[in-house]
């Protein structure tokens, strides 16, 4: 035993620098991981008798948000494009939450007709709608076109949700106090609305399109809040954090091998879907936000968005352009 202890002491003495570096690095990684995890919603609000609609709720932070809403007692509507995956997710959500009141409805945000069909379904079959969470999105895809001829990222991330929200406003106003939560991204900070080339036909870049769509989310939330002031419907936009989900699936294969290796290592320390869902949940249920509207949040706290996201004239102009594109009066 004494020889064993001496051997350990000799090893430590001869490798003191390496051991110190390893310990410091390990502590640093753990600290970074905890910092990356971000804030947690502490609200214990119950949602019995409430109806929550979440777009893109069959995977990632949308599914984790749905689990939380169901655990709070809400009727949860998963509005998804892939019905097979949505039904599988619904079964998992029912099992994890212990709430059987989880339903699936078809929604393809790349089709304005599909958006109208869902809105009609909800209006005809739901008694009320208390929380609308615009969560679904697509990130940095090639130059794809929606069914209605719009650039895919702007069409799905902004226009589809713009139309859906407007079509459901009457129900939300009849269900007050009600909330609209818009999942944006930190990417909006480098975004610009190309009013003269909204579909980026002249020079399409996946990252530029994504940033534009995420800036549109924040501007939409700002203008929507202004239009709904005093109605009892409050609006929140947010950055969920960098999350380990399927959202980046179109980006990874375009990277050089060394970048893919670094990205894979980085993904080990970013937020898990449960962590990424916390700010969405916070905006949807936290009692302290009941009288707030039109603000932007990150890590379960208000955050100042980029200057271009505070441009009221641009928000109004985007609203008018979007209404024209989707055929709203």
Order of alpha helices (4+ residues) and beta strands (2+ residues): alpha-alpha-beta-alpha-beta-alpha-beta-alpha-beta-alpha-beta-alpha-beta-alpha-alpha-alpha-alpha-beta-beta-alpha
